[in-house]
Amino acid sequence: MPNIDLDYLARQNDKILEELSALRREVADLRATAGQSLEIDRRTDPRRPSGLSR
């Protein structure tokens, strides 16, 4: 049976989880930014009828 370094695997797992959390935060920020940008684009679109503006 191979010798498995559980401490090493635990450290690697912690690093991966930290990276995953950081990426999830970044994706959430990008989605929020994209949503705001899209809303601004919709409101300022000259082709949009004025009755549909907020």
mmCIF entry with sequence, helices, sheets and N, C-alpha, C, O atoms, coordinates in Angstrom:
data_MODEL
# 
_entry.id   MODEL 
# 
_entity.id                         1 
_entity.type                       polymer 
_entity.pdbx_number_of_molecules   1 
# 
_entity_poly.entity_id                      1 
_entity_poly.type                           'polypeptide(L)' 
_entity_poly.nstd_linkage                   no 
_entity_poly.nstd_monomer                   no 
_entity_poly.pdbx_seq_one_letter_code       MPNIDLDYLARQNDKILEELSALRREVADLRATAGQSLEIDRRTDPRRPSGLSR 
_entity_poly.pdbx_seq_one_letter_code_can   MPNIDLDYLARQNDKILEELSALRREVADLRATAGQSLEIDRRTDPRRPSGLSR 
_entity_poly.pdbx_strand_id                 A 
# 
loop_
_entity_poly_seq.entity_id 
_entity_poly_seq.num 
_entity_poly_seq.mon_id 
_entity_poly_seq.hetero 
1 1  MET n 
1 2  PRO n 
1 3  ASN n 
1 4  ILE n 
1 5  ASP n 
1 6  LEU n 
1 7  ASP n 
1 8  TYR n 
1 9  LEU n 
1 10 ALA n 
1 11 ARG n 
1 12 GLN n 
1 13 ASN n 
1 14 ASP n 
1 15 LYS n 
1 16 ILE n 
1 17 LEU n 
1 18 GLU n 
1 19 GLU n 
1 20 LEU n 
1 21 SER n 
1 22 ALA n 
1 23 LEU n 
1 24 ARG n 
1 25 ARG n 
1 26 GLU n 
1 27 VAL n 
1 28 ALA n 
1 29 ASP n 
1 30 LEU n 
1 31 ARG n 
1 32 ALA n 
1 33 THR n 
1 34 ALA n 
1 35 GLY n 
1 36 GLN n 
1 37 SER n 
1 38 LEU n 
1 39 GLU n 
1 40 ILE n 
1 41 ASP n 
1 42 ARG n 
1 43 ARG n 
1 44 THR n 
1 45 ASP n 
1 46 PRO n 
1 47 ARG n 
1 48 ARG n 
1 49 PRO n 
1 50 SER n 
1 51 GLY n 
1 52 LEU n 
1 53 SER n 
1 54 ARG n 
# 
_struct_asym.id          A 
_struct_asym.entity_id   1 
# 
loop_
_struct_conf.conf_type_id 
_struct_conf.id 
_struct_conf.pdbx_PDB_helix_id 
_struct_conf.beg_label_comp_id 
_struct_conf.beg_label_asym_id 
_struct_conf.beg_label_seq_id 
_struct_conf.pdbx_beg_PDB_ins_code 
_struct_conf.end_label_comp_id 
_struct_conf.end_label_asym_id 
_struct_conf.end_label_seq_id 
_struct_conf.pdbx_end_PDB_ins_code 
_struct_conf.beg_auth_comp_id 
_struct_conf.beg_auth_asym_id 
_struct_conf.beg_auth_seq_id 
_struct_conf.end_auth_comp_id 
_struct_conf.end_auth_asym_id 
_struct_conf.end_auth_seq_id 
_struct_conf.pdbx_PDB_helix_class 
_struct_conf.details 
_struct_conf.pdbx_PDB_helix_length 
HELX_P HELX_P1 AA1 LEU A 6  ? THR A 44 ? LEU A 6  THR A 44 1 ? 39 
HELX_P HELX_P2 AA2 SER A 50 ? LEU A 52 ? SER A 50 LEU A 52 5 ? 3  
# 
_struct_conf_type.id          HELX_P 
_struct_conf_type.criteria    ? 
_struct_conf_type.reference   ? 
# 
loop_
_atom_site.group_PDB 
_atom_site.id 
_atom_site.type_symbol 
_atom_site.label_atom_id 
_atom_site.label_alt_id 
_atom_site.label_comp_id 
_atom_site.label_asym_id 
_atom_site.label_entity_id 
_atom_site.label_seq_id 
_atom_site.pdbx_PDB_ins_code 
_atom_site.Cartn_x 
_atom_site.Cartn_y 
_atom_site.Cartn_z 
_atom_site.occupancy 
_atom_site.B_iso_or_equiv 
_atom_site.pdbx_formal_charge 
_atom_site.auth_seq_id 
_atom_site.auth_comp_id 
_atom_site.auth_asym_id 
_atom_site.auth_atom_id 
_atom_site.pdbx_PDB_model_num 
ATOM 1   N N  . MET A 1 1  ? 0.853   -1.183 0.000   1.00 0.00 ? 1  MET A N  1 
ATOM 2   C CA . MET A 1 1  ? 0.000   0.000  0.000   1.00 0.00 ? 1  MET A CA 1 
ATOM 3   C C  . MET A 1 1  ? 0.896   1.242  0.000   1.00 0.00 ? 1  MET A C  1 
ATOM 4   O O  . MET A 1 1  ? 1.855   1.313  0.769   1.00 0.00 ? 1  MET A O  1 
ATOM 5   N N  . PRO A 1 2  ? 0.589   2.220  -0.858  1.00 0.00 ? 2  PRO A N  1 
ATOM 6   C CA . PRO A 1 2  ? 1.443   3.414  -0.936  1.00 0.00 ? 2  PRO A CA 1 
ATOM 7   C C  . PRO A 1 2  ? 1.332   4.261  0.331   1.00 0.00 ? 2  PRO A C  1 
ATOM 8   O O  . PRO A 1 2  ? 0.308   4.268  1.014   1.00 0.00 ? 2  PRO A O  1 
ATOM 9   N N  . ASN A 1 3  ? 2.408   4.965  0.615   1.00 0.00 ? 3  ASN A N  1 
ATOM 10  C CA . ASN A 1 3  ? 2.448   5.862  1.766   1.00 0.00 ? 3  ASN A CA 1 
ATOM 11  C C  . ASN A 1 3  ? 1.811   7.193  1.360   1.00 0.00 ? 3  ASN A C  1 
ATOM 12  O O  . ASN A 1 3  ? 2.283   7.846  0.429   1.00 0.00 ? 3  ASN A O  1 
ATOM 13  N N  . ILE A 1 4  ? 0.762   7.592  2.041   1.00 0.00 ? 4  ILE A N  1 
ATOM 14  C CA . ILE A 1 4  ? 0.032   8.818  1.705   1.00 0.00 ? 4  ILE A CA 1 
ATOM 15  C C  . ILE A 1 4  ? 0.291   9.854  2.788   1.00 0.00 ? 4  ILE A C  1 
ATOM 16  O O  . ILE A 1 4  ? 0.079   9.603  3.975   1.00 0.00 ? 4  ILE A O  1 
ATOM 17  N N  . ASP A 1 5  ? 0.754   11.024 2.359   1.00 0.00 ? 5  ASP A N  1 
ATOM 18  C CA . ASP A 1 5  ? 1.032   12.122 3.290   1.00 0.00 ? 5  ASP A CA 1 
ATOM 19  C C  . ASP A 1 5  ? -0.254  12.927 3.491   1.00 0.00 ? 5  ASP A C  1 
ATOM 20  O O  . ASP A 1 5  ? -0.568  13.827 2.713   1.00 0.00 ? 5  ASP A O  1 
ATOM 21  N N  . LEU A 1 6  ? -0.982  12.585 4.541   1.00 0.00 ? 6  LEU A N  1 
ATOM 22  C CA . LEU A 1 6  ? -2.272  13.232 4.782   1.00 0.00 ? 6  LEU A CA 1 
ATOM 23  C C  . LEU A 1 6  ? -2.131  14.708 5.125   1.00 0.00 ? 6  LEU A C  1 
ATOM 24  O O  . LEU A 1 6  ? -2.998  15.508 4.774   1.00 0.00 ? 6  LEU A O  1 
ATOM 25  N N  . ASP A 1 7  ? -1.058  15.078 5.801   1.00 0.00 ? 7  ASP A N  1 
ATOM 26  C CA . ASP A 1 7  ? -0.837  16.498 6.113   1.00 0.00 ? 7  ASP A CA 1 
ATOM 27  C C  . ASP A 1 7  ? -0.669  17.307 4.833   1.00 0.00 ? 7  ASP A C  1 
ATOM 28  O O  . ASP A 1 7  ? -1.226  18.397 4.700   1.00 0.00 ? 7  ASP A O  1 
ATOM 29  N N  . TYR A 1 8  ? 0.105   16.766 3.891   1.00 0.00 ? 8  TYR A N  1 
ATOM 30  C CA . TYR A 1 8  ? 0.310   17.444 2.606   1.00 0.00 ? 8  TYR A CA 1 
ATOM 31  C C  . TYR A 1 8  ? -1.030  17.586 1.872   1.00 0.00 ? 8  TYR A C  1 
ATOM 32  O O  . TYR A 1 8  ? -1.348  18.654 1.350   1.00 0.00 ? 8  TYR A O  1 
ATOM 33  N N  . LEU A 1 9  ? -1.799  16.512 1.838   1.00 0.00 ? 9  LEU A N  1 
ATOM 34  C CA . LEU A 1 9  ? -3.093  16.563 1.156   1.00 0.00 ? 9  LEU A CA 1 
ATOM 35  C C  . LEU A 1 9  ? -4.033  17.571 1.822   1.00 0.00 ? 9  LEU A C  1 
ATOM 36  O O  . LEU A 1 9  ? -4.780  18.269 1.137   1.00 0.00 ? 9  LEU A O  1 
ATOM 37  N N  . ALA A 1 10 ? -4.000  17.648 3.133   1.00 0.00 ? 10 ALA A N  1 
ATOM 38  C CA . ALA A 1 10 ? -4.839  18.610 3.848   1.00 0.00 ? 10 ALA A CA 1 
ATOM 39  C C  . ALA A 1 10 ? -4.430  20.040 3.510   1.00 0.00 ? 10 ALA A C  1 
ATOM 40  O O  . ALA A 1 10 ? -5.288  20.902 3.318   1.00 0.00 ? 10 ALA A O  1 
ATOM 41  N N  . ARG A 1 11 ? -3.126  20.298 3.436   1.00 0.00 ? 11 ARG A N  1 
ATOM 42  C CA . ARG A 1 11 ? -2.644  21.646 3.072   1.00 0.00 ? 11 ARG A CA 1 
ATOM 43  C C  . ARG A 1 11 ? -3.058  21.993 1.645   1.00 0.00 ? 11 ARG A C  1 
ATOM 44  O O  . ARG A 1 11 ? -3.498  23.109 1.369   1.00 0.00 ? 11 ARG A O  1 
ATOM 45  N N  . GLN A 1 12 ? -2.911  21.028 0.745   1.00 0.00 ? 12 GLN A N  1 
ATOM 46  C CA . GLN A 1 12 ? -3.302  21.260 -0.646  1.00 0.00 ? 12 GLN A CA 1 
ATOM 47  C C  . GLN A 1 12 ? -4.808  21.530 -0.733  1.00 0.00 ? 12 GLN A C  1 
ATOM 48  O O  . GLN A 1 12 ? -5.251  22.403 -1.479  1.00 0.00 ? 12 GLN A O  1 
ATOM 49  N N  . ASN A 1 13 ? -5.570  20.781 0.028   1.00 0.00 ? 13 ASN A N  1 
ATOM 50  C CA . ASN A 1 13 ? -7.020  20.967 0.046   1.00 0.00 ? 13 ASN A CA 1 
ATOM 51  C C  . ASN A 1 13 ? -7.380  22.361 0.549   1.00 0.00 ? 13 ASN A C  1 
ATOM 52  O O  . ASN A 1 13 ? -8.257  23.017 -0.013  1.00 0.00 ? 13 ASN A O  1 
ATOM 53  N N  . ASP A 1 14 ? -6.712  22.812 1.599   1.00 0.00 ? 14 ASP A N  1 
ATOM 54  C CA . ASP A 1 14 ? -6.958  24.161 2.124   1.00 0.00 ? 14 ASP A CA 1 
ATOM 55  C C  . ASP A 1 14 ? -6.651  25.221 1.076   1.00 0.00 ? 14 ASP A C  1 
ATOM 56  O O  . ASP A 1 14 ? -7.410  26.177 0.913   1.00 0.00 ? 14 ASP A O  1 
ATOM 57  N N  . LYS A 1 15 ? -5.538  25.053 0.366   1.00 0.00 ? 15 LYS A N  1 
ATOM 58  C CA . LYS A 1 15 ? -5.173  26.018 -0.685  1.00 0.00 ? 15 LYS A CA 1 
ATOM 59  C C  . LYS A 1 15 ? -6.226  26.041 -1.786  1.00 0.00 ? 15 LYS A C  1 
ATOM 60  O O  . LYS A 1 15 ? -6.616  27.105 -2.267  1.00 0.00 ? 15 LYS A O  1 
ATOM 61  N N  . ILE A 1 16 ? -6.675  24.862 -2.174  1.00 0.00 ? 16 ILE A N  1 
ATOM 62  C CA . ILE A 1 16 ? -7.679  24.771 -3.236  1.00 0.00 ? 16 ILE A CA 1 
ATOM 63  C C  . ILE A 1 16 ? -8.985  25.428 -2.792  1.00 0.00 ? 16 ILE A C  1 
ATOM 64  O O  . ILE A 1 16 ? -9.613  26.150 -3.566  1.00 0.00 ? 16 ILE A O  1 
ATOM 65  N N  . LEU A 1 17 ? -9.389  25.183 -1.557  1.00 0.00 ? 17 LEU A N  1 
ATOM 66  C CA . LEU A 1 17 ? -10.627 25.789 -1.052  1.00 0.00 ? 17 LEU A CA 1 
ATOM 67  C C  . LEU A 1 17 ? -10.518 27.306 -0.961  1.00 0.00 ? 17 LEU A C  1 
ATOM 68  O O  . LEU A 1 17 ? -11.484 28.013 -1.250  1.00 0.00 ? 17 LEU A O  1 
ATOM 69  N N  . GLU A 1 18 ? -9.356  27.812 -0.563  1.00 0.00 ? 18 GLU A N  1 
ATOM 70  C CA . GLU A 1 18 ? -9.145  29.263 -0.521  1.00 0.00 ? 18 GLU A CA 1 
ATOM 71  C C  . GLU A 1 18 ? -9.231  29.856 -1.921  1.00 0.00 ? 18 GLU A C  1 
ATOM 72  O O  . GLU A 1 18 ? -9.861  30.893 -2.130  1.00 0.00 ? 18 GLU A O  1 
ATOM 73  N N  . GLU A 1 19 ? -8.595  29.191 -2.874  1.00 0.00 ? 19 GLU A N  1 
ATOM 74  C CA . GLU A 1 19 ? -8.627  29.659 -4.264  1.00 0.00 ? 19 GLU A CA 1 
ATOM 75  C C  . GLU A 1 19 ? -10.059 29.634 -4.803  1.00 0.00 ? 19 GLU A C  1 
ATOM 76  O O  . GLU A 1 19 ? -10.490 30.569 -5.478  1.00 0.00 ? 19 GLU A O  1 
ATOM 77  N N  . LEU A 1 20 ? -10.781 28.575 -4.505  1.00 0.00 ? 20 LEU A N  1 
ATOM 78  C CA . LEU A 1 20 ? -12.163 28.459 -4.953  1.00 0.00 ? 20 LEU A CA 1 
ATOM 79  C C  . LEU A 1 20 ? -13.027 29.575 -4.371  1.00 0.00 ? 20 LEU A C  1 
ATOM 80  O O  . LEU A 1 20 ? -13.847 30.161 -5.078  1.00 0.00 ? 20 LEU A O  1 
ATOM 81  N N  . SER A 1 21 ? -12.846 29.867 -3.102  1.00 0.00 ? 21 SER A N  1 
ATOM 82  C CA . SER A 1 21 ? -13.598 30.958 -2.472  1.00 0.00 ? 21 SER A CA 1 
ATOM 83  C C  . SER A 1 21 ? -13.277 32.293 -3.131  1.00 0.00 ? 21 SER A C  1 
ATOM 84  O O  . SER A 1 21 ? -14.175 33.096 -3.385  1.00 0.00 ? 21 SER A O  1 
ATOM 85  N N  . ALA A 1 22 ? -12.000 32.531 -3.407  1.00 0.00 ? 22 ALA A N  1 
ATOM 86  C CA . ALA A 1 22 ? -11.590 33.776 -4.059  1.00 0.00 ? 22 ALA A CA 1 
ATOM 87  C C  . ALA A 1 22 ? -12.202 33.872 -5.456  1.00 0.00 ? 22 ALA A C  1 
ATOM 88  O O  . ALA A 1 22 ? -12.670 34.937 -5.858  1.00 0.00 ? 22 ALA A O  1 
ATOM 89  N N  . LEU A 1 23 ? -12.197 32.774 -6.185  1.00 0.00 ? 23 LEU A N  1 
ATOM 90  C CA . LEU A 1 23 ? -12.778 32.780 -7.529  1.00 0.00 ? 23 LEU A CA 1 
ATOM 91  C C  . LEU A 1 23 ? -14.289 33.007 -7.475  1.00 0.00 ? 23 LEU A C  1 
ATOM 92  O O  . LEU A 1 23 ? -14.841 33.707 -8.323  1.00 0.00 ? 23 LEU A O  1 
ATOM 93  N N  . ARG A 1 24 ? -14.950 32.424 -6.491  1.00 0.00 ? 24 ARG A N  1 
ATOM 94  C CA . ARG A 1 24 ? -16.394 32.643 -6.359  1.00 0.00 ? 24 ARG A CA 1 
ATOM 95  C C  . ARG A 1 24 ? -16.707 34.103 -6.064  1.00 0.00 ? 24 ARG A C  1 
ATOM 96  O O  . ARG A 1 24 ? -17.664 34.660 -6.601  1.00 0.00 ? 24 ARG A O  1 
ATOM 97  N N  . ARG A 1 25 ? -15.894 34.722 -5.206  1.00 0.00 ? 25 ARG A N  1 
ATOM 98  C CA . ARG A 1 25 ? -16.091 36.154 -4.923  1.00 0.00 ? 25 ARG A CA 1 
ATOM 99  C C  . ARG A 1 25 ? -15.871 36.974 -6.190  1.00 0.00 ? 25 ARG A C  1 
ATOM 100 O O  . ARG A 1 25 ? -16.627 37.903 -6.474  1.00 0.00 ? 25 ARG A O  1 
ATOM 101 N N  . GLU A 1 26 ? -14.839 36.629 -6.946  1.00 0.00 ? 26 GLU A N  1 
ATOM 102 C CA . GLU A 1 26 ? -14.542 37.363 -8.181  1.00 0.00 ? 26 GLU A CA 1 
ATOM 103 C C  . GLU A 1 26 ? -15.680 37.215 -9.188  1.00 0.00 ? 26 GLU A C  1 
ATOM 104 O O  . GLU A 1 26 ? -16.067 38.190 -9.832  1.00 0.00 ? 26 GLU A O  1 
ATOM 105 N N  . VAL A 1 27 ? -16.214 36.011 -9.328  1.00 0.00 ? 27 VAL A N  1 
ATOM 106 C CA . VAL A 1 27 ? -17.332 35.787 -10.244 1.00 0.00 ? 27 VAL A CA 1 
ATOM 107 C C  . VAL A 1 27 ? -18.553 36.594 -9.799  1.00 0.00 ? 27 VAL A C  1 
ATOM 108 O O  . VAL A 1 27 ? -19.238 37.189 -10.631 1.00 0.00 ? 27 VAL A O  1 
ATOM 109 N N  . ALA A 1 28 ? -18.826 36.617 -8.503  1.00 0.00 ? 28 ALA A N  1 
ATOM 110 C CA . ALA A 1 28 ? -19.959 37.396 -7.990  1.00 0.00 ? 28 ALA A CA 1 
ATOM 111 C C  . ALA A 1 28 ? -19.768 38.881 -8.293  1.00 0.00 ? 28 ALA A C  1 
ATOM 112 O O  . ALA A 1 28 ? -20.712 39.561 -8.695  1.00 0.00 ? 28 ALA A O  1 
ATOM 113 N N  . ASP A 1 29 ? -18.546 39.383 -8.101  1.00 0.00 ? 29 ASP A N  1 
ATOM 114 C CA . ASP A 1 29 ? -18.259 40.788 -8.405  1.00 0.00 ? 29 ASP A CA 1 
ATOM 115 C C  . ASP A 1 29 ? -18.429 41.073 -9.892  1.00 0.00 ? 29 ASP A C  1 
ATOM 116 O O  . ASP A 1 29 ? -18.996 42.097 -10.270 1.00 0.00 ? 29 ASP A O  1 
ATOM 117 N N  . LEU A 1 30 ? -17.939 40.168 -10.734 1.00 0.00 ? 30 LEU A N  1 
ATOM 118 C CA . LEU A 1 30 ? -18.062 40.358 -12.181 1.00 0.00 ? 30 LEU A CA 1 
ATOM 119 C C  . LEU A 1 30 ? -19.524 40.326 -12.616 1.00 0.00 ? 30 LEU A C  1 
ATOM 120 O O  . LEU A 1 30 ? -19.939 41.110 -13.469 1.00 0.00 ? 30 LEU A O  1 
ATOM 121 N N  . ARG A 1 31 ? -20.299 39.422 -12.032 1.00 0.00 ? 31 ARG A N  1 
ATOM 122 C CA . ARG A 1 31 ? -21.730 39.367 -12.371 1.00 0.00 ? 31 ARG A CA 1 
ATOM 123 C C  . ARG A 1 31 ? -22.429 40.658 -11.971 1.00 0.00 ? 31 ARG A C  1 
ATOM 124 O O  . ARG A 1 31 ? -23.248 41.186 -12.723 1.00 0.00 ? 31 ARG A O  1 
ATOM 125 N N  . ALA A 1 32 ? -22.106 41.161 -10.796 1.00 0.00 ? 32 ALA A N  1 
ATOM 126 C CA . ALA A 1 32 ? -22.721 42.410 -10.340 1.00 0.00 ? 32 ALA A CA 1 
ATOM 127 C C  . ALA A 1 32 ? -22.337 43.559 -11.259 1.00 0.00 ? 32 ALA A C  1 
ATOM 128 O O  . ALA A 1 32 ? -23.187 44.366 -11.636 1.00 0.00 ? 32 ALA A O  1 
ATOM 129 N N  . THR A 1 33 ? -21.073 43.637 -11.619 1.00 0.00 ? 33 THR A N  1 
ATOM 130 C CA . THR A 1 33 ? -20.595 44.693 -12.511 1.00 0.00 ? 33 THR A CA 1 
ATOM 131 C C  . THR A 1 33 ? -21.250 44.575 -13.882 1.00 0.00 ? 33 THR A C  1 
ATOM 132 O O  . THR A 1 33 ? -21.669 45.577 -14.461 1.00 0.00 ? 33 THR A O  1 
ATOM 133 N N  . ALA A 1 34 ? -21.338 43.358 -14.398 1.00 0.00 ? 34 ALA A N  1 
ATOM 134 C CA . ALA A 1 34 ? -21.954 43.147 -15.708 1.00 0.00 ? 34 ALA A CA 1 
ATOM 135 C C  . ALA A 1 34 ? -23.428 43.523 -15.664 1.00 0.00 ? 34 ALA A C  1 
ATOM 136 O O  . ALA A 1 34 ? -23.946 44.116 -16.610 1.00 0.00 ? 34 ALA A O  1 
ATOM 137 N N  . GLY A 1 35 ? -24.103 43.183 -14.578 1.00 0.00 ? 35 GLY A N  1 
ATOM 138 C CA . GLY A 1 35 ? -25.519 43.526 -14.446 1.00 0.00 ? 35 GLY A CA 1 
ATOM 139 C C  . GLY A 1 35 ? -25.735 45.021 -14.414 1.00 0.00 ? 35 GLY A C  1 
ATOM 140 O O  . GLY A 1 35 ? -26.667 45.527 -15.039 1.00 0.00 ? 35 GLY A O  1 
ATOM 141 N N  . GLN A 1 36 ? -24.884 45.739 -13.692 1.00 0.00 ? 36 GLN A N  1 
ATOM 142 C CA . GLN A 1 36 ? -24.992 47.194 -13.625 1.00 0.00 ? 36 GLN A CA 1 
ATOM 143 C C  . GLN A 1 36 ? -24.718 47.802 -14.988 1.00 0.00 ? 36 GLN A C  1 
ATOM 144 O O  . GLN A 1 36 ? -25.411 48.725 -15.417 1.00 0.00 ? 36 GLN A O  1 
ATOM 145 N N  . SER A 1 37 ? -23.707 47.280 -15.665 1.00 0.00 ? 37 SER A N  1 
ATOM 146 C CA . SER A 1 37 ? -23.344 47.789 -16.984 1.00 0.00 ? 37 SER A CA 1 
ATOM 147 C C  . SER A 1 37 ? -24.476 47.549 -17.976 1.00 0.00 ? 37 SER A C  1 
ATOM 148 O O  . SER A 1 37 ? -24.807 48.424 -18.776 1.00 0.00 ? 37 SER A O  1 
ATOM 149 N N  . LEU A 1 38 ? -25.063 46.367 -17.918 1.00 0.00 ? 38 LEU A N  1 
ATOM 150 C CA . LEU A 1 38 ? -26.160 46.039 -18.818 1.00 0.00 ? 38 LEU A CA 1 
ATOM 151 C C  . LEU A 1 38 ? -27.364 46.938 -18.557 1.00 0.00 ? 38 LEU A C  1 
ATOM 152 O O  . LEU A 1 38 ? -28.028 47.383 -19.494 1.00 0.00 ? 38 LEU A O  1 
ATOM 153 N N  . GLU A 1 39 ? -27.642 47.203 -17.290 1.00 0.00 ? 39 GLU A N  1 
ATOM 154 C CA . GLU A 1 39 ? -28.769 48.080 -16.946 1.00 0.00 ? 39 GLU A CA 1 
ATOM 155 C C  . GLU A 1 39 ? -28.533 49.491 -17.478 1.00 0.00 ? 39 GLU A C  1 
ATOM 156 O O  . GLU A 1 39 ? -29.459 50.121 -17.989 1.00 0.00 ? 39 GLU A O  1 
ATOM 157 N N  . ILE A 1 40 ? -27.317 49.988 -17.364 1.00 0.00 ? 40 ILE A N  1 
ATOM 158 C CA . ILE A 1 40 ? -26.985 51.316 -17.893 1.00 0.00 ? 40 ILE A CA 1 
ATOM 159 C C  . ILE A 1 40 ? -27.140 51.321 -19.406 1.00 0.00 ? 40 ILE A C  1 
ATOM 160 O O  . ILE A 1 40 ? -27.689 52.264 -19.975 1.00 0.00 ? 40 ILE A O  1 
ATOM 161 N N  . ASP A 1 41 ? -26.652 50.255 -20.067 1.00 0.00 ? 41 ASP A N  1 
ATOM 162 C CA . ASP A 1 41 ? -26.785 50.159 -21.518 1.00 0.00 ? 41 ASP A CA 1 
ATOM 163 C C  . ASP A 1 41 ? -28.251 50.162 -21.929 1.00 0.00 ? 41 ASP A C  1 
ATOM 164 O O  . ASP A 1 41 ? -28.623 50.804 -22.912 1.00 0.00 ? 41 ASP A O  1 
ATOM 165 N N  . ARG A 1 42 ? -29.078 49.451 -21.184 1.00 0.00 ? 42 ARG A N  1 
ATOM 166 C CA . ARG A 1 42 ? -30.508 49.407 -21.513 1.00 0.00 ? 42 ARG A CA 1 
ATOM 167 C C  . ARG A 1 42 ? -31.143 50.788 -21.379 1.00 0.00 ? 42 ARG A C  1 
ATOM 168 O O  . ARG A 1 42 ? -31.920 51.215 -22.232 1.00 0.00 ? 42 ARG A O  1 
ATOM 169 N N  . ARG A 1 43 ? -30.798 51.474 -20.296 1.00 0.00 ? 43 ARG A N  1 
ATOM 170 C CA . ARG A 1 43 ? -31.414 52.788 -20.048 1.00 0.00 ? 43 ARG A CA 1 
ATOM 171 C C  . ARG A 1 43 ? -30.961 53.831 -21.056 1.00 0.00 ? 43 ARG A C  1 
ATOM 172 O O  . ARG A 1 43 ? -31.712 54.756 -21.365 1.00 0.00 ? 43 ARG A O  1 
ATOM 173 N N  . THR A 1 44 ? -29.747 53.699 -21.573 1.00 0.00 ? 44 THR A N  1 
ATOM 174 C CA . THR A 1 44 ? -29.212 54.722 -22.474 1.00 0.00 ? 44 THR A CA 1 
ATOM 175 C C  . THR A 1 44 ? -29.307 54.326 -23.946 1.00 0.00 ? 44 THR A C  1 
ATOM 176 O O  . THR A 1 44 ? -28.811 55.047 -24.812 1.00 0.00 ? 44 THR A O  1 
ATOM 177 N N  . ASP A 1 45 ? -29.933 53.200 -24.237 1.00 0.00 ? 45 ASP A N  1 
ATOM 178 C CA . ASP A 1 45 ? -30.062 52.737 -25.618 1.00 0.00 ? 45 ASP A CA 1 
ATOM 179 C C  . ASP A 1 45 ? -31.035 53.657 -26.356 1.00 0.00 ? 45 ASP A C  1 
ATOM 180 O O  . ASP A 1 45 ? -32.205 53.742 -25.985 1.00 0.00 ? 45 ASP A O  1 
ATOM 181 N N  . PRO A 1 46 ? -30.560 54.349 -27.403 1.00 0.00 ? 46 PRO A N  1 
ATOM 182 C CA . PRO A 1 46 ? -31.437 55.286 -28.120 1.00 0.00 ? 46 PRO A CA 1 
ATOM 183 C C  . PRO A 1 46 ? -32.589 54.580 -28.839 1.00 0.00 ? 46 PRO A C  1 
ATOM 184 O O  . PRO A 1 46 ? -33.586 55.219 -29.172 1.00 0.00 ? 46 PRO A O  1 
ATOM 185 N N  . ARG A 1 47 ? -32.468 53.291 -29.078 1.00 0.00 ? 47 ARG A N  1 
ATOM 186 C CA . ARG A 1 47 ? -33.535 52.546 -29.752 1.00 0.00 ? 47 ARG A CA 1 
ATOM 187 C C  . ARG A 1 47 ? -34.651 52.153 -28.794 1.00 0.00 ? 47 ARG A C  1 
ATOM 188 O O  . ARG A 1 47 ? -35.717 51.714 -29.226 1.00 0.00 ? 47 ARG A O  1 
ATOM 189 N N  . ARG A 1 48 ? -34.411 52.308 -27.499 1.00 0.00 ? 48 ARG A N  1 
ATOM 190 C CA . ARG A 1 48 ? -35.387 51.899 -26.484 1.00 0.00 ? 48 ARG A CA 1 
ATOM 191 C C  . ARG A 1 48 ? -36.495 52.954 -26.385 1.00 0.00 ? 48 ARG A C  1 
ATOM 192 O O  . ARG A 1 48 ? -36.204 54.140 -26.229 1.00 0.00 ? 48 ARG A O  1 
ATOM 193 N N  . PRO A 1 49 ? -37.745 52.538 -26.474 1.00 0.00 ? 49 PRO A N  1 
ATOM 194 C CA . PRO A 1 49 ? -38.849 53.504 -26.335 1.00 0.00 ? 49 PRO A CA 1 
ATOM 195 C C  . PRO A 1 49 ? -38.809 54.178 -24.968 1.00 0.00 ? 49 PRO A C  1 
ATOM 196 O O  . PRO A 1 49 ? -38.521 53.529 -23.963 1.00 0.00 ? 49 PRO A O  1 
ATOM 197 N N  . SER A 1 50 ? -39.090 55.448 -24.929 1.00 0.00 ? 50 SER A N  1 
ATOM 198 C CA . SER A 1 50 ? -38.988 56.207 -23.677 1.00 0.00 ? 50 SER A CA 1 
ATOM 199 C C  . SER A 1 50 ? -39.975 55.708 -22.629 1.00 0.00 ? 50 SER A C  1 
ATOM 200 O O  . SER A 1 50 ? -39.729 55.882 -21.436 1.00 0.00 ? 50 SER A O  1 
ATOM 201 N N  . GLY A 1 51 ? -41.059 55.106 -23.026 1.00 0.00 ? 51 GLY A N  1 
ATOM 202 C CA . GLY A 1 51 ? -42.037 54.591 -22.075 1.00 0.00 ? 51 GLY A CA 1 
ATOM 203 C C  . GLY A 1 51 ? -41.533 53.396 -21.287 1.00 0.00 ? 51 GLY A C  1 
ATOM 204 O O  . GLY A 1 51 ? -42.122 53.041 -20.266 1.00 0.00 ? 51 GLY A O  1 
ATOM 205 N N  . LEU A 1 52 ? -40.453 52.768 -21.741 1.00 0.00 ? 52 LEU A N  1 
ATOM 206 C CA . LEU A 1 52 ? -39.923 51.592 -21.054 1.00 0.00 ? 52 LEU A CA 1 
ATOM 207 C C  . LEU A 1 52 ? -38.815 51.936 -20.077 1.00 0.00 ? 52 LEU A C  1 
ATOM 208 O O  . LEU A 1 52 ? -38.334 51.063 -19.355 1.00 0.00 ? 52 LEU A O  1 
ATOM 209 N N  . SER A 1 53 ? -38.405 53.187 -20.046 1.00 0.00 ? 53 SER A N  1 
ATOM 210 C CA . SER A 1 53 ? -37.325 53.575 -19.129 1.00 0.00 ? 53 SER A CA 1 
ATOM 211 C C  . SER A 1 53 ? -37.833 53.570 -17.703 1.00 0.00 ? 53 SER A C  1 
ATOM 212 O O  . SER A 1 53 ? -39.019 53.784 -17.452 1.00 0.00 ? 53 SER A O  1 
ATOM 213 N N  . ARG A 1 54 ? -36.927 53.325 -16.775 1.00 0.00 ? 54 ARG A N  1 
ATOM 214 C CA . ARG A 1 54 ? -37.308 53.308 -15.355 1.00 0.00 ? 54 ARG A CA 1 
ATOM 215 C C  . ARG A 1 54 ? -37.343 54.692 -14.790 1.00 0.00 ? 54 ARG A C  1 
ATOM 216 O O  . ARG A 1 54 ? -37.644 54.869 -13.610 1.00 0.00 ? 54 ARG A O  1 
# 
